[in-house]
């Protein structure tokens, strides 16, 4: 959709409304900003679809958690070599009791937390930047100001076995998990 906006000729009429069919609007916002000089008075309204991505993305996230827990890549490589390596079998065969930490408690994050808690009997920890309720989480970490991010995030990361990031891409969240200092706060073996 963003590509279509950018491809419009300079004298073309701009749409008055653009509906995004994917999670996030960053590409559309960038496209609108790039055409703003052309016609600042007639910039389109951008809206997004909400509430439809939670289940499919939660399933994808739990598939990735299961694959990491079961060491699927390593097991597949050993299988291709026709080698049995019992060291690859997880000491804990299920995810029950493991801690899944989800950054972002919006509709997608809430569904990931709910699925981890209800379907896999995991502890589901949520990390959020707002006061919005996070009922799917068994424990919630809230950081309402930029001053406390490092401390609150460090406490959150120190206790989780698996990390899922569902935060929107904003100036405040970009780079949040970057740098060795952040990963040093993680529980040993966290994925």
Buried (B, 14 or more C-beta within 10 A) or exposed (E): BBEEBEEBEEEEEBBEEBEBEEBEBEBBEEBBEEBEEBBEEEBBEBEBEEEEBBBEBBBEBBEBBBBBBBBBEEBEEBEEEEEEEEEBEEEEEEBEEBBBBBBBBBBBBBBBBBBBBEEBEBBBBBBBBEEEEBEBBBBBBBBEEEEEBEEBBBEBBEBBBBBBBBBBEEEEBEEBBEEEEBEEBBBEEBB
